[in-house]
Amino acid sequence: MHVFESVAVALESIWANKLRSLLTVLGNIVAVTASITVVALIQGLNTYVTDAIVTNVGADSFTVERTGITRTDEELDKARGNPLITLRDASAIRRYSPIVSAVVAQASRNTEVSYGQHLLESVRVQGVTRDLAQFSVFDAERGRLPSPLEVERSQPVVLLGWETADRLFEDTDPLDKIVKISRVHFRVVGVSKKKGSSFGQSLDEFAVIPLGAYQKLFGARQSLALMVKPRDPSSIDPAIEQASIALRIERRLRPAHENNFGVFTSDTILGIYHQATTGIYTVLVGVVALSLVVGGIVIMNIMLMVVTERTREIGLRKALGARRRDIVWQVLTESVTLSTCGGVVGTALGFLAALAISRLTPVPAAIQPWAVAVAVSITAGVGLFFGLYPAIRAASLDPIEALRHE
């Protein structure tokens, strides 16, 4: 029997027994729906988190902080004893790291920003040093960035985030207007590009001012974060090594002493994130595998019942010259077609569920073509594996005994 003819016969059989077929592949549908939904959400989340981390940290730079990234309470308690990151540390990196092109020291905190009758009570205000123009995380869609001279002289100038400017000024041009940050006047020199939001939190609600002006507002007893950019983006690892040596020299650490500062890149944060999501994938694989095994057992039982129902038909076909492999192929085709139909239905339901969740919640979804191929292939494999025994049993029937079957 030709392969397309076999598939057509299998589809006719499935359509003739719609309820039975649906109940047969229900396990496959549930497993595939769950897996497609979770994969679409995780892939969307991966892209979303990657973009957010690169936007905030920068793909061509690394960051030095007082504590760095800690994974346990013991590491956090130990890191809290580290000395503050200061401008002297930034100077040491510039002095001892020849492959570093720029270093920006920054500090931030939330405070109120106002213009006229408009008041924003919690805006993230960042104080930065003069090299900010060298980093892609700082940009100006309108106007300009604070100039190096303005930053060096701690001039009261500010670069507003897109949403901050929009909420304060609405239809008014914000450039050269005077806003109040913690009741101190600052002149708007630029507005940053729109960055969007992350998990429902706006990335455009901020104000960037010179670090000296920031320290006049909030004091200098605050640890800084240093953004460090190498001359060549491919030299991040050597630049991290040179910066670490520079800080150890500045802090007079002995060779046996551990670093009392933290260094990380966007890849470091992404690595921790992917490590966390690996557990989700592992649990998902276990649940899907269990569901598919149960679904496969159901398919095998139904195919055994189908073989029993068609005993006379199989006997007649063998009596007319059908070979064992023809019978095996017929039963396997129906088993694979039945299982694959469940996979297709589960895939469609999974995509619908993922899209519904992405529309109703801040969690994004990304539909990947490979997920469709894997889901359909796995369900076809389940049909093939669990249909093999019924197919062999059907092929081994004696045609005379089969023809006598009532």
C-alpha positions as CSV (number, residue, x, y, z in Angstrom):
1,M,0.0,0.0,0.0
2,H,1.4,3.4,-1.0
3,V,2.4,5.7,1.9
4,F,-0.2,8.4,1.1
5,E,-2.9,5.8,0.7
6,S,-2.0,4.4,4.1
7,V,-2.1,7.9,5.7
8,A,-5.5,8.5,4.0
9,V,-6.9,5.2,5.4
10,A,-5.5,6.1,8.8
11,L,-7.2,9.5,8.7
12,E,-10.5,8.0,7.7
13,S,-10.3,5.6,10.6
14,I,-9.5,8.5,13.0
15,W,-12.4,10.6,11.6
16,A,-14.8,7.7,11.9
17,N,-13.9,7.2,15.6
18,K,-13.5,10.9,16.6
19,L,-14.2,10.6,20.3
20,R,-12.1,7.5,20.7
21,S,-9.2,9.0,18.8
22,L,-9.4,12.2,20.9
23,L,-9.3,10.3,24.1
24,T,-6.5,8.1,22.8
25,V,-4.2,11.1,22.1
26,L,-5.3,13.2,25.0
27,G,-2.1,12.5,26.9
28,N,0.0,13.6,23.9
29,I,-2.1,16.7,23.5
30,V,-1.6,17.7,27.2
31,A,2.1,17.0,27.1
32,V,2.8,18.9,23.9
33,T,0.5,21.8,24.9
34,A,2.4,22.2,28.2
35,S,5.8,21.9,26.6
36,I,5.1,24.3,23.8
37,T,3.6,26.8,26.2
38,V,6.6,26.7,28.6
39,V,9.2,26.7,25.7
40,A,7.6,29.7,24.0
41,L,7.4,31.6,27.3
42,I,11.0,30.7,28.3
43,Q,12.4,31.6,24.9
44,G,10.5,34.9,25.0
45,L,11.8,35.5,28.5
46,N,15.4,34.7,27.4
47,T,15.3,37.2,24.6
48,Y,13.6,39.8,26.9
49,V,16.1,39.3,29.8
50,T,19.1,39.3,27.4
51,D,18.0,42.6,25.8
52,A,17.3,44.2,29.3
53,I,20.7,43.1,30.7
54,V,22.6,44.3,27.6
55,T,20.7,47.6,27.7
56,N,21.5,48.1,31.4
57,V,25.0,46.6,31.6
58,G,26.3,46.9,28.1
59,A,27.7,44.2,25.8
60,D,31.1,45.8,25.3
61,S,31.9,46.7,28.9
62,F,32.1,45.2,32.4
63,T,31.2,46.5,35.8
64,V,33.1,46.8,39.1
65,E,31.0,46.9,42.3
66,R,31.6,46.6,46.0
67,T,29.9,43.3,46.4
68,G,29.5,41.9,42.9
69,I,27.3,38.9,42.4
70,T,26.7,36.7,45.4
71,R,25.0,33.3,45.3
72,T,24.8,32.5,49.0
73,D,24.1,34.3,52.3
74,E,27.7,33.6,53.4
75,E,29.1,35.3,50.3
76,L,26.8,38.2,50.8
77,D,27.8,38.6,54.5
78,K,31.4,38.5,53.5
79,A,31.0,41.0,50.7
80,R,29.3,43.5,53.0
81,G,32.7,44.0,54.7
82,N,34.4,45.1,51.5
83,P,35.6,48.7,51.3
84,L,33.6,51.2,49.3
85,I,34.4,51.7,45.6
86,T,35.7,55.3,45.2
87,L,37.0,57.6,42.5
88,R,40.5,56.5,43.5
89,D,39.7,53.0,42.3
90,A,38.5,54.4,38.9
91,S,41.8,56.4,38.6
92,A,43.8,53.2,39.4
93,I,42.1,51.3,36.6
94,R,42.9,54.1,34.2
95,R,46.5,54.3,35.4
96,Y,47.4,50.6,35.4
97,S,45.2,49.2,32.6
98,P,46.5,50.3,29.2
99,I,43.9,48.4,27.2
100,V,41.0,50.2,29.0
101,S,39.6,53.2,27.0
102,A,37.0,54.6,29.4
103,V,35.9,54.3,33.0
104,V,32.6,55.8,34.3
105,A,32.0,56.0,38.0
106,Q,28.3,56.1,38.9
107,A,26.0,56.1,41.9
108,S,22.2,56.1,41.9
109,R,19.2,56.5,44.2
110,N,15.5,57.3,43.8
111,T,14.2,60.8,44.6
112,E,11.6,63.3,43.5
113,V,11.8,65.2,40.2
114,S,9.4,68.1,39.4
115,Y,8.7,70.7,36.8
116,G,6.0,73.3,37.4
117,Q,2.9,71.4,38.8
118,H,4.2,68.0,37.7
119,L,5.8,65.9,40.4
120,L,7.4,62.5,40.0
121,E,8.0,61.1,43.5
122,S,10.4,58.2,42.7
123,V,12.8,58.7,39.8
124,R,16.2,56.9,39.6
125,V,18.8,59.6,39.6
126,Q,22.3,58.6,38.4
127,G,25.4,60.6,39.1
128,V,28.2,59.9,36.5
129,T,31.7,61.0,35.6
130,R,33.0,62.4,32.3
131,D,33.4,59.3,30.1
132,L,29.7,58.6,29.9
133,A,29.6,59.3,26.1
134,Q,31.9,56.3,25.5
135,F,29.2,53.9,26.7
136,S,26.2,52.8,24.7
137,V,23.9,52.7,27.7
138,F,24.0,56.5,27.7
139,D,22.4,58.1,24.7
140,A,20.4,61.2,23.7
141,E,17.5,61.1,21.2
142,R,17.0,64.8,21.6
143,G,19.5,67.4,22.7
144,R,22.9,66.0,24.0
145,L,24.6,64.2,26.8
146,P,26.2,66.3,29.6
147,S,29.6,67.4,28.3
148,P,32.9,66.3,29.9
149,L,33.5,69.9,31.1
150,E,30.0,70.2,32.6
151,V,30.6,66.9,34.4
152,E,34.1,67.9,35.7
153,R,32.7,71.2,37.0
154,S,29.6,69.5,38.6
155,Q,27.3,71.8,36.6
156,P,23.6,71.4,37.3
157,V,22.6,69.8,34.0
158,V,20.5,66.7,33.5
159,L,19.8,64.1,30.8
160,L,16.2,62.9,31.3
161,G,14.9,59.4,30.5
162,W,12.2,59.3,27.8
163,E,9.3,58.6,30.2
164,T,10.5,61.1,32.8
165,A,10.5,63.8,30.2
166,D,7.2,62.8,28.7
167,R,5.5,62.8,32.1
168,L,7.0,66.1,33.2
169,F,6.6,68.1,30.0
170,E,3.9,66.3,28.0
171,D,3.7,68.4,24.7
172,T,6.3,71.0,25.8
173,D,9.9,70.9,24.5
174,P,12.0,69.9,27.6
175,L,15.4,71.2,26.3
176,D,16.8,74.0,28.3
177,K,14.0,73.9,30.8
178,I,14.7,73.9,34.5
179,V,13.6,70.9,36.6
180,K,14.0,70.3,40.3
181,I,15.8,67.2,41.6
182,S,15.4,67.0,45.4
183,R,14.3,70.7,45.2
184,V,17.6,71.7,43.4
185,H,17.4,73.3,40.0
186,F,18.9,71.5,37.0
187,R,18.9,72.5,33.3
188,V,17.7,69.8,30.8
189,V,20.3,69.3,28.1
190,G,18.9,66.1,26.5
191,V,16.3,63.3,26.5
192,S,17.3,59.7,26.2
193,K,16.0,57.2,23.7
194,K,13.0,55.1,24.7
195,K,14.1,51.8,26.1
196,G,10.8,50.2,27.1
197,S,10.1,48.2,30.2
198,S,11.3,45.1,32.0
199,F,8.8,42.9,33.9
200,G,6.4,45.8,34.1
201,Q,9.0,48.2,35.4
202,S,9.9,51.2,33.2
203,L,13.5,51.5,31.9
204,D,12.9,55.1,30.9
205,E,12.2,56.6,34.4
206,F,15.6,58.1,35.2
207,A,17.7,61.3,35.3
208,V,21.5,61.4,34.7
209,I,23.5,64.2,36.3
210,P,27.2,64.9,37.0
211,L,28.6,62.8,39.9
212,G,29.8,65.9,41.7
213,A,26.3,67.4,41.6
214,Y,24.9,64.1,42.8
215,Q,27.2,63.9,45.8
216,K,26.3,67.5,46.7
217,L,22.6,66.3,46.9
218,F,23.1,63.0,48.6
219,G,26.6,62.9,50.1
220,A,29.8,61.2,49.1
221,R,29.6,58.3,51.6
222,Q,28.2,55.9,49.0
223,S,29.9,53.1,47.2
224,L,30.2,53.7,43.4
225,A,29.9,51.3,40.6
226,L,32.5,51.5,37.9
227,M,31.7,50.8,34.2
228,V,34.8,49.9,32.4
229,K,35.2,49.7,28.6
230,P,38.2,48.1,26.8
231,R,39.6,49.6,23.6
232,D,38.7,46.4,21.8
233,P,35.4,44.6,22.7
234,S,37.1,41.3,22.2
235,S,39.6,42.2,24.9
236,I,37.1,42.1,27.8
237,D,38.8,39.2,29.6
238,P,42.3,40.7,29.5
239,A,40.8,44.1,30.5
240,I,39.0,42.5,33.5
241,E,42.3,40.9,34.6
242,Q,44.2,44.2,34.3
243,A,41.5,46.1,36.2
244,S,41.5,43.5,39.0
245,I,45.3,43.8,39.3
246,A,45.0,47.6,39.3
247,L,42.4,47.4,42.1
248,R,44.5,44.9,44.1
249,I,47.5,47.3,43.8
250,E,45.4,50.3,44.9
251,R,44.0,48.4,47.8
252,R,47.4,46.8,48.7
253,L,46.1,43.3,48.8
254,R,48.6,40.5,49.3
255,P,48.8,37.6,46.9
256,A,47.1,35.3,49.4
257,H,44.1,37.7,49.9
258,E,40.9,37.4,47.9
259,N,39.5,40.3,45.9
260,N,37.5,42.7,48.1
261,F,35.4,43.9,45.1
262,G,33.2,42.3,42.5
263,V,33.6,42.2,38.7
264,F,30.9,41.1,36.3
265,T,29.8,41.4,32.7
266,S,26.4,41.0,31.0
267,D,27.5,37.4,30.2
268,T,28.0,36.7,33.9
269,I,24.4,37.8,34.7
270,L,23.1,35.8,31.7
271,G,25.0,32.8,32.8
272,I,23.3,32.9,36.2
273,Y,19.9,33.4,34.6
274,H,20.4,30.5,32.3
275,Q,21.6,28.3,35.2
276,A,18.3,29.1,37.0
277,T,16.1,28.3,33.9
278,T,18.0,25.0,33.4
279,G,16.0,23.6,36.3
280,I,12.8,24.5,34.7
281,Y,13.8,22.8,31.5
282,T,14.7,19.6,33.5
283,V,11.4,19.5,35.2
284,L,9.6,20.1,31.9
285,V,11.5,17.3,30.2
286,G,10.5,14.9,33.0
287,V,6.8,15.9,33.0
288,V,6.6,15.7,29.2
289,A,8.4,12.4,29.1
290,L,6.0,10.9,31.7
291,S,2.9,12.2,29.9
292,L,4.2,10.9,26.5
293,V,4.8,7.4,28.0
294,V,1.3,7.3,29.4
295,G,-0.1,8.6,26.1
296,G,2.0,6.0,24.2
297,I,0.7,3.2,26.4
298,V,-2.9,4.4,25.7
299,I,-2.1,4.4,21.9
300,M,-0.7,0.9,22.1
301,N,-3.8,-0.4,23.9
302,I,-6.1,1.2,21.4
303,M,-4.1,-0.2,18.5
304,L,-4.3,-3.7,20.0
305,M,-8.1,-3.2,20.1
306,V,-8.1,-2.0,16.5
307,V,-6.1,-5.1,15.5
308,T,-8.7,-7.3,17.2
309,E,-11.5,-5.4,15.5
310,R,-9.9,-5.9,12.1
311,T,-8.8,-9.5,12.4
312,R,-11.0,-10.6,9.5
313,E,-9.8,-7.7,7.4
314,I,-6.2,-8.5,8.1
315,G,-6.8,-12.2,7.4
316,L,-8.5,-11.3,4.0
317,R,-5.6,-9.1,3.0
318,K,-3.1,-11.8,3.8
319,A,-5.1,-14.3,1.9
320,L,-5.1,-12.0,-1.1
321,G,-1.3,-11.8,-1.0
322,A,-0.4,-9.0,1.5
323,R,3.0,-9.5,3.0
324,R,3.9,-9.2,6.7
325,R,5.6,-5.9,6.1
326,D,2.5,-4.5,4.4
327,I,0.4,-5.3,7.5
328,V,3.1,-3.9,9.8
329,W,3.2,-0.7,7.7
330,Q,-0.5,-0.3,7.8
331,V,-0.8,-0.5,11.5
332,L,2.3,1.6,12.2
333,T,1.0,4.3,9.8
334,E,-2.3,4.5,11.7
335,S,-0.4,4.6,15.0
336,V,2.0,7.3,13.9
337,T,-0.7,9.3,12.2
338,L,-2.9,9.2,15.3
339,S,0.0,10.2,17.6
340,T,1.1,13.0,15.2
341,C,-2.4,14.4,15.0
342,G,-2.3,14.7,18.8
343,G,1.1,16.5,18.5
344,V,-0.3,19.0,16.0
345,V,-3.3,19.8,18.1
346,G,-1.1,20.1,21.2
347,T,1.2,22.4,19.4
348,A,-1.6,24.7,18.2
349,L,-3.1,24.8,21.8
350,G,0.3,25.5,23.2
351,F,0.9,28.5,21.0
352,L,-2.6,29.8,21.8
353,A,-1.9,29.4,25.5
354,A,1.5,31.1,25.2
355,L,0.1,34.1,23.2
356,A,-2.8,34.4,25.7
357,I,-0.4,34.6,28.7
358,S,1.8,37.1,26.9
359,R,-1.2,39.3,26.1
360,L,-2.6,39.1,29.7
361,T,0.7,39.3,31.6
362,P,4.1,41.1,31.3
363,V,5.7,37.7,30.4
364,P,6.6,37.7,26.7
365,A,6.4,34.7,24.4
366,A,8.6,33.7,21.4
367,I,7.3,31.0,19.1
368,Q,10.2,29.0,17.8
369,P,10.0,26.9,14.6
370,W,12.3,24.3,16.1
371,A,9.8,23.7,18.9
372,V,7.2,22.8,16.4
373,A,9.5,20.4,14.6
374,V,10.6,18.8,17.9
375,A,7.1,18.4,19.3
376,V,5.7,16.8,16.1
377,S,8.8,14.6,15.7
378,I,8.6,13.3,19.3
379,T,4.9,12.5,19.0
380,A,5.5,10.7,15.7
381,G,8.3,8.7,17.4
382,V,5.9,7.8,20.3
383,G,3.4,6.5,17.8
384,L,6.1,4.5,16.0
385,F,7.5,3.0,19.2
386,F,4.2,2.1,20.9
387,G,2.6,1.0,17.6
388,L,5.3,-1.5,16.9
389,Y,4.0,-4.3,19.1
390,P,0.4,-4.1,17.8
391,A,1.8,-4.0,14.3
392,I,3.9,-7.1,14.8
393,R,1.0,-8.9,16.4
394,A,-1.2,-8.1,13.5
395,A,1.4,-9.3,11.0
396,S,1.8,-12.6,12.8
397,L,-1.9,-13.5,12.6
398,D,-2.7,-16.7,10.7
399,P,-4.9,-15.8,7.7
400,I,-7.1,-18.9,8.1
401,E,-7.7,-18.3,11.8
402,A,-8.2,-14.6,11.1
403,L,-10.9,-15.3,8.5
404,R,-12.8,-17.5,11.0
405,H,-12.8,-14.7,13.6
406,E,-16.2,-13.3,14.4
